[in-house]
Amino acid sequence: MKNIIICAAKTGGHIFPALGFAKEALKNDYKITFLGTNTDLEKKIFEQNENINFIKFELDGYRGKSITQKLMFLIKLPLIFFQVIPIIISRKISSVVCFGGFITVPVGFASVISFRKLYLHEQNSIVGSSNKLLSIFAKKMFTAFPLSKNKKYFFVGNPSNIQNKKAIDIYQNDNLNILVTGGSQGADFINKNIPIALNTLNINLNVIHQCGLGKIQNVSNYNQEINASILEFIDNLDEYIEWCDFAICRCGAGTLSDISQKKRGMIMIPLPESIDNHQYFNAVFYEENNQGKIFQEKDSLDSLSNLLRKIIHEKDYQNWKKKEPPIDHSRAASLMLGEINKDNAAI
């Protein structure tokens, strides 16, 4: 059995593509050690998976943090680096695959020092800080967007957890179905303002609103014309995407790729504070490929209501359903594994 380390941390945007790749690797007789951090999301996903050995470290990010937090980060980096090296050696790891998050920095350098092949996956339309740093040493970097002609870059898409499941069985009526999601951590802007904007339409709707762990109280009230279910977290997102006519969402690469893969359109609301404004540029790709519309937080709620009214009255959402996804994310994990297997066979 081949032994591999998969590494990602903190947000669903990094973790869910890593999980999609892990599932493909398990099907191909890989033994997986997953290195991550101590977040509730990671523990929820990986501590319950007996096929994956989950090892967690205490590490926060660097960019946008206080001076004290940055100092703690710099102190912890070498400590984790020296903890990872014996894991790589004792488990006879052949390759290390990193999906972003600052935990990948010490793990990536440990793989290089241990003379193991290092692979990276970049989910976003702009390369993140960790991947920029590690790309010099990586064997290959797989990308979810067509980023560059760099010989190390392989455009494969975003490893997906989407399956061909039926829609959830809820709200059996003729109303329009709208999925609202702020990503794995929720989004305060979406929780507060989307119910207000939908209320102004004065039409009967079915809404499923994923708000983030511990954030149900932050969601504004929906009018009585709207059948609304408020959920903190959604495990089987594919069933909810299949259910909806269109989605209102943040612009993490994983969220956009999953909704696109199911041939649903989106109103995409990028997080203004996202590093290097990557959420906006993720959304631009899908808007240019006619899979949705961008709404920015700086714009007025009236313009959001007008956008919703246009999409519903002109039935734009029906045209979105007919549009083929611009990227086939369903093959991303198998393409990645194929390249890794090819490199190992060449030894």
C-alpha positions, -999 to 999 in steps of 0.1 A, spaced: 0 0 0 13 35 -9 16 60 19 8 97 13 3 128 34 -25 152 26 -24 186 43 -49 214 45 -63 236 72 -89 260 87 -115 267 60 -138 246 39 -122 261 8 -90 242 16 -104 212 35 -132 200 12 -110 197 -20 -85 179 2 -112 155 13 -123 150 -24 -88 140 -33 -85 118 -2 -115 98 -13 -100 92 -47 -67 82 -32 -84 57 -8 -101 41 -38 -67 36 -53 -51 18 -23 -34 47 -7 -29 49 30 -36 85 41 -22 106 69 -40 139 71 -21 168 88 -43 197 98 -52 220 127 -76 219 157 -107 234 141 -142 221 147 -146 216 109 -115 194 106 -124 174 137 -159 169 124 -147 156 91 -116 136 98 -118 123 134 -149 103 124 -132 88 93 -115 56 103 -98 53 69 -78 85 74 -52 90 102 -58 126 114 -29 144 131 -37 180 143 -14 209 152 -20 242 169 -14 269 143 -32 301 132 -26 321 100 -2 350 96 -16 376 72 -41 400 88 -31 390 124 -18 410 153 19 414 160 16 389 190 -2 364 168 24 367 141 52 361 166 35 330 179 31 318 143 68 322 136 77 304 169 54 274 161 65 270 125 99 253 133 83 233 161 58 217 137 85 213 110 106 191 134 75 172 144 65 164 108 99 150 97 97 118 118 61 113 107 72 113 71 101 90 77 84 65 101 54 61 79 74 57 47 56 86 30 62 87 -7 45 120 -15 30 151 3 0 169 -12 -8 203 2 -41 222 -3 -34 255 13 -36 270 48 -5 280 67 0 245 82 12 235 47 43 257 51 62 236 78 47 204 63 59 213 28 94 222 39 96 190 60 88 170 28 115 188 9 141 182 36 130 145 38 135 142 0 98 134 -6 79 147 -36 58 178 -28 26 185 -47 4 216 -43 -32 223 -52 -44 259 -56 -82 263 -54 -84 300 -62 -79 322 -92 -50 339 -74 -22 318 -59 -23 319 -21 7 328 2 16 293 12 15 280 -23 36 309 -36 62 301 -10 63 264 -16 59 264 -54 97 268 -58 102 234 -42 71 216 -55 72 189 -82 39 201 -96 12 226 -87 -24 216 -97 -48 245 -102 -86 248 -102 -85 277 -127 -64 281 -159 -38 303 -142 -4 301 -160 17 285 -186 43 277 -160 56 242 -167 49 232 -131 12 242 -133 -14 216 -142 -49 228 -147 -72 201 -133 -101 218 -116 -112 215 -80 -115 180 -64 -152 177 -57 -173 159 -31 -203 163 -53 -221 130 -61 -251 123 -83 -276 124 -55 -313 132 -56 -326 165 -42 -336 167 -6 -373 160 1 -385 193 14 -411 219 5 -431 200 -22 -448 229 -39 -445 251 -70 -425 279 -53 -390 288 -65 -363 272 -44 -333 293 -34 -302 280 -15 -284 307 6 -249 298 19 -221 318 34 -196 290 32 -185 267 60 -180 296 85 -211 315 75 -212 352 64 -226 380 86 -235 402 55 -255 373 39 -272 363 72 -284 399 78 -292 412 44 -304 383 21 -336 377 41 -343 415 39 -337 416 1 -359 385 -5 -387 399 17 -390 429 -6 -399 407 -35 -433 398 -19 -435 364 -36 -438 329 -23 -404 313 -20 -387 282 -5 -354 291 11 -327 270 27 -302 293 45 -269 279 58 -257 304 83 -225 290 99 -219 273 133 -234 292 162 -249 319 140 -286 311 138 -295 341 160 -277 364 135 -301 356 106 -327 383 99 -363 371 99 -380 360 67 -415 371 59 -444 346 62 -446 343 24 -412 326 25 -408 290 37 -373 292 53 -352 266 69 -321 279 88 -292 254 91 -259 260 108 -240 235 86 -248 213 56 -231 180 53 -246 168 20 -244 200 1 -249 183 -33 -285 173 -23 -293 209 -15 -277 222 -47 -298 197 -67 -329 210 -49 -324 246 -56 -332 267 -87 -303 290 -80 -280 299 -51 -269 330 -33 -234 325 -20 -199 336 -10 -172 331 -36 -149 305 -21 -136 283 -50 -151 252 -35 -186 266 -32 -186 280 -67 -172 248 -83 -197 226 -65 -227 247 -75 -213 250 -111 -208 213 -113 -246 208 -106 -254 233 -134 -270 259 -111 -265 296 -114 -255 319 -86 -257 354 -72 -221 356 -60 -212 379 -31 -174 380 -26 -159 386 8 -143 421 5 -116 412 30 -105 380 12 -68 379 8 -57 395 -25 -94 399 -32 -94 363 -45 -131 357 -40 -140 385 -64 -117 371 -91 -131 336 -85 -166 351 -92 -154 370 -123 -145 337 -140 -180 322 -135 -198 355 -144 -178 357 -176 -189 321 -183 -225 330 -178 -231 310 -146 -242 338 -124 -240 375 -114 -217 393 -90 -231 415 -62 -206 434 -41 -213 444 -5 -206 481 -12 -236 481 -35 -271 491 -21 -297 466 -9 -321 481 -35 -297 470 -63 -296 435 -48 -334 434 -47 -336 446 -83 -310 419 -93 -331 392 -76 -363 405 -92 -347 405 -127 -333 369 -123 -367 356 -111 -390 375 -135 -368 370 -166 -361 334 -155 -324 337 -159 -320 308 -135 -336 285 -161 -309 295 -187 -282 289 -161 -295 253 -157 -289 247 -194 -253 260 -193 -225 234 -192 -200 240 -165 -169 258 -178 -147 234 -158 -152 197 -153 -143 195 -116 -155 159 -114 -122 146 -129 -98 168 -108 -89 143 -82 -83 114 -107 -61 137 -129 -40 147 -98 -36 111 -87 -27 101 -123 2 126 -124 14 115 -89 13 78 -99 31 86 -131 59 104 -112 63 75 -87 64 50 -115 92 69 -131 115 63 -101 
